[in-house]
Amino acid sequence: MIDRKLSGAAPAIRLPQGAIDTQCHMYLPGYPAMPGGPGNPPDPLPTPAMYLEMARWLGIERVVVTQGNAQQRDNACLLACLAELGAVAKGVAVIDDETTDAEMVRLSDGGIVGARIMDLPGGAVGLEALEAVDAKAAAHGWVMAVQFNGSDILEHEARLAALKSNWVLDHHGKFFRGAQPDGPEIAAVKRLIDGGRCWFKLAGCYESSLTGAPEFADIAANSREIAAHAPDRLLWGTNWPHNLAKTTAEYPDDGVLLDTVLGWLDAGTRQKAVVDNPMEFFGFR
């Protein structure tokens, strides 16, 4: 059991009107974890209703729900969550080279606008399928969310630069071996952004920070560098329900986390990262 904090003192940073959370996962009863994944989160199951309570606390009005690793390539739970949330939500699903055009249309009709690549333990579809997933995403006007060990970004840069879809580098790049604002990894991110199809997501800083809470100084420095280079390419997300946290003691305070991460940006850049950029990238109206 985890006591997921869903309310509290208002964050010091007030989210702008129309705020969009571009990174979270949700679950509903009746959708078991699939083989190959990490299992569903600990009880209580983090449902859309729980998320909406947290969203009211922070001032989030719209949301992008990403397929959780627990369900692997079965998007049924994601579609059910989107149906429960209604027009305020869009989804990022898992597809592969065997996904048919008819299934792509069905997913699109259910609110899906993107495909997930997760090349880390527990991920359903990794970089081996990057080009195949990209081709299907591009054909249906989807975006992609791409996650891997960013410390290896130079090895993958040419493939990423050749993508036909708009895509976002997830979770602050996840430079597990560390990265410096003036180092080669951040330079590669800048080149990819300048190529015209890459965005950069501020979400889950605790997953790859080597300096740790509460400042996450290493992630902060790199995020500020990328924000200065390309404020129009930032996306922000809560990463709720923080699936790496396995106990209440490990569970972050979403209000504090919001103030920390968005505190790295000036007010104009926050408006872009929280409203303007995700509206463009995910097609919100």
Buried (B, 14 or more C-beta within 10 A) or exposed (E): EBEBBBEEEEBEBEBBEBBBBBBBBBBBEEBEBBEEBBEBBBEEBBBBEBBBEBBEBBBBBBBBBBBBBBBBBBBEBBBBBBEBBEEBBBBBBBBBEEBEEEBBEEBBEBBBBBBBBBBBEBBBBBBEBBEBBBBBBBEBEBBBBBBBBBBBBEEBBEEBBEBEBBBBBBBBBBBBEBBBBEEEBBBBBBBBBEEEBBBBBBBBBBBBBEEEEEBBEBBBBBBBBBBEBBBEBBBBBBBBBBBEBEEEEEBBBBBBBBEBBBBBBEEEBBBBBBBBBBBBBBEBE
